[in-house]
Amino acid sequence: MSYPVYNSAAAIATNATTTSRNKGVMIVNDGVGVTTTSIFFTTSGGTQGPEITIKGVANHAPIIIPIRFYKTGSTQTNCVVYELT
C-alpha cells in the first residue's frame, strides 16, 4: 500500500483552493475543547459532493484524512483545517 506524499499544508476557512488536485485534509485541535468540523467530498465531476462530520476529543493528535475534498462546512469548532496538496 502506498501513501500520498504531501508537499504543502494551507489553512482554509471554507473552500479548498485546489479541489481537483488536493490530496487530503488535516484537522488540528487548538487545545480549547472538543473538535467538530464538516467536510464536503469532491465528486468525480469536480463539484460538491456529500458532507461528512468529523469529531475528535479535546487535545487530540492531528487527524489526516487522505481524501479529495471540495470545501469545509459551516461547522468548525476548536480546530484549524488544512488543505494538503
Accessible surface in RSA format (square Angstrom, percent):
REM  Atomic radii and reference values for relative SASA: ProtOr
REM  Chains: A
REM  Algorithm: Lee & Richards
REM  Probe-radius: 1.40
REM  Slices: 20
REM RES _ NUM      All-atoms   Total-Side   Main-Chain    Non-polar    All polar
REM                ABS   REL    ABS   REL    ABS   REL    ABS   REL    ABS   REL
RES MET A   1   205.50 106.4 121.81  80.6  83.69 199.3 121.25 103.1  84.25 111.6
RES SER A   2   107.20  90.6  79.35 105.9  27.85  64.2  49.80 106.0  57.40  80.4
RES TYR A   3   165.57  77.3 146.68  83.5  18.89  49.2 111.73  84.0  53.84  66.4
RES PRO A   4    56.96  41.5  32.86  30.0  24.10  87.6  45.42  37.5  11.54  71.7
RES VAL A   5   106.81  70.3 100.06  90.6   6.74  16.3 103.66  90.1   3.14   8.5
RES TYR A   6    69.58  32.5  42.57  24.2  27.01  70.3  40.70  30.6  28.87  35.6
RES ASN A   7   121.51  83.8  85.01  82.1  36.50  87.9  32.65  78.6  88.85  85.9
RES SER A   8    60.70  51.3  48.98  65.4  11.72  27.0  46.79  99.6  13.91  19.5
RES ALA A   9    52.77  48.5  21.86  33.7  30.91  70.3  21.91  30.9  30.86  81.7
RES ALA A  10    51.51  47.4  46.25  71.4   5.26  12.0  51.37  72.3   0.14   0.4
RES ALA A  11    65.29  60.0  37.80  58.3  27.49  62.5  38.06  53.6  27.24  72.2
RES ILE A  12    17.74  10.1   5.34   4.0  12.40  29.9  12.91   9.3   4.83  13.1
RES ALA A  13    79.91  73.5  62.32  96.2  17.58  40.0  66.82  94.1  13.09  34.7
RES THR A  14    78.53  55.9  76.43  77.5   2.11   5.0  53.46  71.8  25.07  37.9
RES ASN A  15    94.51  65.2  84.32  81.5  10.19  24.5  21.52  51.8  72.99  70.6
RES ALA A  16     9.34   8.6   0.00   0.0   9.34  21.2   0.00   0.0   9.34  24.7
RES THR A  17   109.10  77.6  73.49  74.5  35.61  84.9  69.76  93.7  39.34  59.5
RES THR A  18    28.12  20.0  23.10  23.4   5.02  12.0  28.12  37.8   0.00   0.0
RES THR A  19    33.94  24.1  31.16  31.6   2.78   6.6   9.65  13.0  24.29  36.7
RES SER A  20    80.68  68.2  64.28  85.8  16.40  37.8  46.39  98.8  34.29  48.0
RES ARG A  21   161.39  67.8 153.79  78.4   7.60  18.1  64.20  87.7  97.19  58.9
RES ASN A  22     0.39   0.3   0.00   0.0   0.39   0.9   0.00   0.0   0.39   0.4
RES LYS A  23    72.80  35.5  63.22  38.8   9.58  22.8  49.25  44.3  23.56  25.1
RES GLY A  24     0.00   0.0   0.00   N/A   0.00   0.0   0.00   0.0   0.00   0.0
RES VAL A  25     0.00   0.0   0.00   0.0   0.00   0.0   0.00   0.0   0.00   0.0
RES MET A  26    36.32  18.8  36.32  24.0   0.00   0.0  22.90  19.5  13.43  17.8
RES ILE A  27     0.00   0.0   0.00   0.0   0.00   0.0   0.00   0.0   0.00   0.0
RES VAL A  28    44.12  29.0  43.90  39.7   0.22   0.5  43.90  38.1   0.22   0.6
RES ASN A  29    17.14  11.8   1.44   1.4  15.70  37.8   1.17   2.8  15.96  15.4
RES ASP A  30    75.09  52.6  40.89  40.7  34.19  80.9  31.14  73.3  43.95  43.8
RES GLY A  31    44.62  55.0   0.00   N/A  44.62  55.0  18.57  51.0  26.05  58.4
RES VAL A  32   117.87  77.6  85.46  77.4  32.41  78.1  90.41  78.6  27.46  74.5
RES GLY A  33    15.30  18.9   0.00   N/A  15.30  18.9  15.30  42.0   0.00   0.0
RES VAL A  34    84.36  55.5  79.69  72.1   4.66  11.2  79.69  69.2   4.66  12.6
RES THR A  35     0.00   0.0   0.00   0.0   0.00   0.0   0.00   0.0   0.00   0.0
RES THR A  36    26.66  19.0  26.66  27.0   0.00   0.0  13.27  17.8  13.39  20.2
RES THR A  37     0.00   0.0   0.00   0.0   0.00   0.0   0.00   0.0   0.00   0.0
RES SER A  38     1.78   1.5   1.78   2.4   0.00   0.0   1.53   3.2   0.26   0.4
RES ILE A  39     0.00   0.0   0.00   0.0   0.00   0.0   0.00   0.0   0.00   0.0
RES PHE A  40    29.47  14.7  29.47  18.3   0.00   0.0  29.47  17.9   0.00   0.0
RES PHE A  41    61.03  30.5  61.03  37.8   0.00   0.0  61.03  37.0   0.00   0.0
RES THR A  42    22.44  16.0   3.23   3.3  19.21  45.8   3.23   4.3  19.21  29.0
RES THR A  43    50.86  36.2  38.33  38.9  12.53  29.9  45.41  61.0   5.45   8.2
RES SER A  44   132.31 111.8  81.85 109.2  50.47 116.3  60.10 128.0  72.22 101.2
RES GLY A  45    67.57  83.3   0.00   N/A  67.57  83.3  38.58 105.9  28.98  64.9
RES GLY A  46    36.16  44.6   0.00   N/A  36.16  44.6  20.51  56.3  15.65  35.0
RES THR A  47    81.86  58.2  81.42  82.5   0.44   1.0  67.94  91.3  13.92  21.0
RES GLN A  48    79.91  44.7  57.99  42.4  21.92  52.2  15.97  34.0  63.94  48.5
RES GLY A  49    12.54  15.5   0.00   N/A  12.54  15.5   6.50  17.8   6.05  13.5
RES PRO A  50    94.54  68.9  81.62  74.4  12.92  47.0  93.89  77.5   0.65   4.1
RES GLU A  51    90.97  52.2  62.28  47.1  28.68  68.3  13.75  26.6  77.21  63.0
RES ILE A  52    57.90  32.9  52.59  39.2   5.31  12.8  57.90  41.7   0.00   0.0
RES THR A  53    78.75  56.0  48.08  48.7  30.67  73.1  24.80  33.3  53.95  81.5
RES ILE A  54    22.01  12.5  18.85  14.0   3.16   7.6  22.01  15.9   0.00   0.0
RES LYS A  55   148.84  72.6 119.92  73.6  28.92  68.9  62.91  56.6  85.92  91.5
RES GLY A  56    12.88  15.9   0.00   N/A  12.88  15.9  12.68  34.8   0.20   0.4
RES VAL A  57   109.41  72.0 107.05  96.9   2.36   5.7 107.88  93.7   1.53   4.1
RES ALA A  58    44.38  40.8  30.95  47.8  13.44  30.6  30.95  43.6  13.44  35.6
RES ASN A  59   111.56  76.9  81.68  78.9  29.87  71.9  31.37  75.5  80.18  77.5
RES HIS A  60    30.86  16.9  13.55   9.4  17.30  44.3  20.06  20.7  10.80  12.6
RES ALA A  61    75.22  69.2  59.15  91.3  16.07  36.6  65.76  92.6   9.46  25.1
RES PRO A  62    79.04  57.6  60.14  54.8  18.91  68.7  60.14  49.7  18.91 117.5
RES ILE A  63    47.13  26.8  43.53  32.4   3.60   8.7  47.13  33.9   0.00   0.0
RES ILE A  64    89.12  50.7  64.27  47.9  24.85  59.9  64.27  46.3  24.85  67.4
RES ILE A  65    36.09  20.5  35.55  26.5   0.54   1.3  36.09  26.0   0.00   0.0
RES PRO A  66    83.30  60.7  60.70  55.3  22.60  82.2  61.09  50.4  22.21 138.1
RES ILE A  67    35.22  20.0  27.92  20.8   7.29  17.6  35.22  25.4   0.00   0.0
RES ARG A  68   117.23  49.2 106.35  54.2  10.89  25.9  27.53  37.6  89.70  54.4
RES PHE A  69     0.00   0.0   0.00   0.0   0.00   0.0   0.00   0.0   0.00   0.0
RES TYR A  70    62.75  29.3  62.34  35.5   0.41   1.1  17.34  13.0  45.40  56.0
RES LYS A  71    55.66  27.2  55.66  34.2   0.00   0.0   5.25   4.7  50.41  53.7
RES THR A  72     2.42   1.7   0.00   0.0   2.42   5.8   0.00   0.0   2.42   3.7
RES GLY A  73     8.77  10.8   0.00   N/A   8.77  10.8   5.53  15.2   3.24   7.3
RES SER A  74   122.58 103.6  77.84 103.9  44.74 103.1  58.90 125.4  63.68  89.2
RES THR A  75    55.99  39.8  50.39  51.1   5.60  13.4  24.77  33.3  31.22  47.2
RES GLN A  76    60.19  33.7  31.03  22.7  29.16  69.4  15.52  33.0  44.67  33.9
RES THR A  77    64.47  45.9  61.21  62.1   3.26   7.8  44.02  59.1  20.44  30.9
RES ASN A  78    40.52  27.9  30.70  29.7   9.82  23.6   1.32   3.2  39.20  37.9
RES CYS A  79    15.18  11.5   0.00   0.0  15.18  35.7   0.00   0.0  15.18  16.4
RES VAL A  80    57.40  37.8  56.57  51.2   0.83   2.0  57.40  49.9   0.00   0.0
RES VAL A  81     0.00   0.0   0.00   0.0   0.00   0.0   0.00   0.0   0.00   0.0
RES TYR A  82    56.69  26.5  56.69  32.3   0.00   0.0  21.00  15.8  35.69  44.0
RES GLU A  83     2.34   1.3   1.38   1.0   0.95   2.3   0.72   1.4   1.62   1.3
RES LEU A  84     6.79   3.8   6.79   4.9   0.00   0.0   6.79   4.8   0.00   0.0
RES THR A  85    35.92  25.6  33.16  33.6   2.76   6.6  26.84  36.1   9.08  13.7
END  Absolute sums over single chains surface
CHAIN  1 A     4879.4       3668.1       1211.3       2912.9       1966.5
END  Absolute sums over all chains
TOTAL          4879.4       3668.1       1211.3       2912.9       1966.5
